[in-house]
Amino acid sequence: MLARVLLLTGVVPALLGLALWIGLGVSRQLGPLQVTAGALLFGLLPTAGIWALLGRGRWASGVSCWLWPMVVFTFLPAFFPGEMPELMGTGLATLAAAGGSGAAKEAGRVGESLPRLGVWEGQLPAPAASKVADCRPASVVGDEAVALPYEGQGHSLVIPVQFGDQEIPMLFDTGATVTTMDRATLARIGVEVRADAPEIKLRTANGERTAQLVQVPEVWIGGMRVAPVTVGICEECADGRVAGLLGLNVSGLFLVTLDTVRKEVLFRERTGSLDRVVDVAMWLSLEALATVFPDGRVEVGITATNKSDRPIASAEVGIHCQQGSYLGNLKDIPARRQATTRVRLPRSTDCEGYTVSLEHAQW
């Protein structure tokens, strides 16, 4: 009698254990053959092995159906912390997919809401979409404010800007997104142009131009330092008076006041964390791929490629779907390397058409 009860009730943990391995394979985006082989190898084969070792009887069948799933439920969470409910939901939804999308979604919900067994964690980790980027202050130091004298009038204000040990006259242009400079001046301050330097489109007085990008190690506005600074190479932006334009990727880090009486531009440090998204965006390319699982769960994989020669400390990426926007975070993207993250969206989110954008970033 006891052997029969063990066998009948053991079907449940055996099925859940099989679903767990299936969910693990599906969530890692393995092919159907790999998922099936993994489930058989890690879900059923050990159970069969225990049954053979215990004598292959009815009692042995019941014990093996209970024993191996309990081992899996106890130790697998240590290797995949916080993922157990999700894996179980995905696995049950996959097994129930033959019954239609409604059955699959219901099985997925049941799997995620099952009571936690053994050392299963009680909460799933917060999805990346709900996180807020941990911003650190930008590298602007020195006095709280500095007043730079300017020459000219109207939209042609020329101010002195320190690049390394060189003071360079720059046109203060509130309409320019990126700081620009001509090649001769870049060579004078010791900045080399990479052969594979990324390019952007610049709008100049003579029309749209393609400009290569370089990074200047540091720029000084009076006694306040900004590092690094992206500069677009633009010959048309320089003339006999100025070497280029001071863009928003520098001036936007300050509160700027124009004093026409004293003929000064006052730069005051902003309080709190400073966002370097304008600067970083020119060196970071983003790719995204959305995956819809059988249980209605939607995940978006984001790949960020850092084209610069210095690491990016953080990048917060917006995922914009028909039903709303979500956020994903990437940390410590190495120079000239890639970093990836996966963002889980609310179940059944309509994200058939979506866009991604860089919302916040720090060097």
Residue, then its C-alpha position, 0 to 999 in steps of 0.5 A: m500500500l505504501a509503495r503504491v501511495l509513494l508511486l502515485t504521489g511521486v508523479v507530481p514532484a517528478l513532473l515538477g522536476l522535469a518542468l524545472w529543467i525544461g524551463l531552464g533550457v527555454s529561458r536560456q533560449l536553447g533549441p528544442l532538441q537541446v531542451t528535450a535532451g537536457a530534460l531527459l538527461f537531468g530530469l529522468l535519467p537520474t530518477a531511472g538510475i536511483w530506481a535501478l539502484l534500489g532494486r527496480g520494484r514498485w517501492a523503488s519507483g516511488v522513492s526515486c520519483w520523490l528523491w531526485p526532484m527533492v535533491v534538485f529543488t534543494f540545490l538548484p536554487a544555489f546556482f540560479p538564485g531567485e529564478m526558481p518560480e520563473l523557471m517552473g512557470t516557463g517549464l509548466a507553460t511549455l508542457a501545457a502549450a499543446g493545449g493552446s495559449g490559454a492553457a500555457k498562460e494558466a500553467g505558467r501562472v500556477g508554476e510561478s505561484l507554487p509554494r516554495l520548497g526547500v531553500w527556494e527563495g520567497q521573492l523573485p529579484a526585482p526586474a531590471a525594468s523597475k530599477v533606477a540607475d545608480c548615478r555617480p557625480a560627473s568629474v567636475v571639481g573646483d570652485e562652485a562658479v566661474a565667470l569667463p569673459y567673452e568677446g563678440q555679441g549676439h550669437s557669436l560669443v567667444i570664450p577662453v576654454q582650457f584644453g590640457d595646458q592650452e587655452i583655446p578660444m571657443l564659440f559658445d553655442t547653445g544650439a550645438t549638441v557636441t563640442t567641435m574643433d578643427r584637426a590642426t587644433l586637435a593635433r596641437i593639444g596632442v589628440e590623435v584621430r583613430a582610423d576607425a573613429p565613429e562618425i556623426k552628422l553635424r549641421t553647420a552653416n554650410g549644411e550637413r556634414t559628416a564628422q569623426l569623433v575623438q575624445v579629449p581627456e579633460v576640459w577646464i572651464g575656469g577652475m572646473r574640470v570636465a573629463p572626458v569630452t567628446v569632440g567632433i572634427c569640423e573644419e567649417c566650425a573654426d575660423g581665424r577667431v575660434a577653434g570650434l564650438l563649445g557644445l552642450n556636452v560641456s556647457g550642459l553640465f553647468l547652470v549658465t548665466l549671461d551677464t551682458v553688462r560685465k560681458e561675462v558668461l557665468f558657469r555654476e556647478r549643478t548640485g547632485s548627480l550629473d548625467r553624461v548621456v549626451d557625451v556617452a550616446m555618441w560612443l554607445s550603440l544599442e541593439a535589442l531583441a524581444t522574446v515572447f515565451p509560451d507563458g506570455r512572459v516577454e523578455v528583451g535582450i539588450t546588447a550595448t557596444n562601447k566604441s570608446d577607449r574608456p569604460i562606461a560606468s553605467a547606461e540606463v536604456g529605455i524600452h518603448c512599447q505600445q503599452g508603456s516604457y521600461l528601463g534596463n541597466l548595464k554596468d561597467i561596459p569595458a572599452r571597445r567591448q560589449a555588455t548585455t542584459r535582459v529585461r523582463l517585461p510584465r506578462s503579455t506586454d504588447c511589445e511587437g513593435y518597440t524602440v530603445s534609447l539611451e536615457h542616462a549614462q556615466w563615464 
